[in-house]
Amino acid sequence: MLEHRGEAYRVDVHMPAGANPVEGWPAVLMLDAEGCFETAVEALQRMSRRSDATGVQPLVLMGLSASTRAPEARHRERDFGPRGA
């Protein structure tokens, strides 16, 4: 869990297998990830096996989501909307 301004957020991280490249891994941050992080990891793993055919390279995938699925405890408009929403 990550806390920011009194709110808790869940952070999921997928690291590619193998040694870290000298220049480091590219990374993607996935917002609102609680419902699809595992599916995204599986798709990434499948597609990056054949980088020559798919153009998808191994990368770090980070998922950020609310700490709970309870609708009354989520603040999607504030978290993902324009500043000040």
C-alpha positions in Angstrom: 0.0 0.0 0.0 1.0 3.6 -0.7 -0.4 6.5 1.2 -0.8 9.9 -0.3 -2.6 12.9 1.4 -4.3 10.6 3.8 -5.6 8.1 1.2 -4.3 4.6 0.7 -3.6 3.2 -2.8 -2.7 -0.3 -3.9 0.5 -0.6 -6.0 1.1 -3.8 -8.0 4.5 -4.3 -9.8 5.5 -6.8 -12.4 9.2 -7.1 -13.2 10.4 -8.9 -16.3 12.4 -12.1 -15.8 16.1 -12.0 -16.4 18.9 -9.7 -15.7 18.3 -5.9 -15.6 19.6 -4.2 -18.7 22.4 -1.7 -18.2 20.0 1.2 -19.3 17.2 -0.2 -17.1 13.8 -1.4 -18.0 11.2 0.8 -19.6 8.1 1.2 -17.4 4.4 1.7 -17.8 2.1 3.0 -15.1 -1.4 1.6 -15.3 -4.1 3.6 -13.5 -7.3 2.1 -12.2 -5.6 -1.3 -12.3 -7.5 -3.4 -9.8 -9.7 -5.1 -12.3 -7.2 -5.9 -15.0 -3.6 -5.9 -13.8 -3.2 -9.6 -14.0 -4.7 -9.7 -17.5 -2.3 -7.0 -18.6 0.7 -8.8 -17.1 -0.3 -12.0 -19.0 -0.8 -10.1 -22.3 2.6 -8.4 -21.8 4.4 -11.7 -21.1 2.8 -13.4 -24.1 3.5 -10.5 -26.5 7.1 -9.8 -25.3 8.1 -13.5 -25.9 8.2 -12.7 -29.7 9.4 -9.1 -29.7 10.6 -9.6 -33.3 7.0 -10.3 -34.4 5.0 -8.0 -32.0 7.3 -5.1 -31.3 6.6 -5.4 -27.6 9.7 -5.5 -25.4 9.8 -6.7 -21.8 9.1 -3.9 -19.4 8.1 -3.0 -15.8 4.4 -2.7 -15.4 3.1 -0.8 -12.4 -0.6 -0.8 -11.4 -2.1 1.9 -9.2 -5.6 1.5 -7.8 -7.8 2.3 -4.9 -7.2 0.3 -1.8 -10.8 -0.9 -1.8 -13.4 -1.7 -4.3 -16.2 -0.1 -2.2 -17.7 2.6 -4.4 -18.3 5.0 -1.6 -14.6 4.9 -0.6 -13.2 5.5 -4.1 -12.5 9.0 -5.5 -12.1 8.4 -9.2 -13.2 11.8 -10.3 -10.6 13.4 -8.0 -7.9 10.9 -8.8 -8.3 10.6 -12.6 -10.2 13.8 -13.5 -8.9 17.3 -14.3 -7.2 19.0 -11.4 -9.7 20.5 -9.0 -12.5 18.1 -9.9 
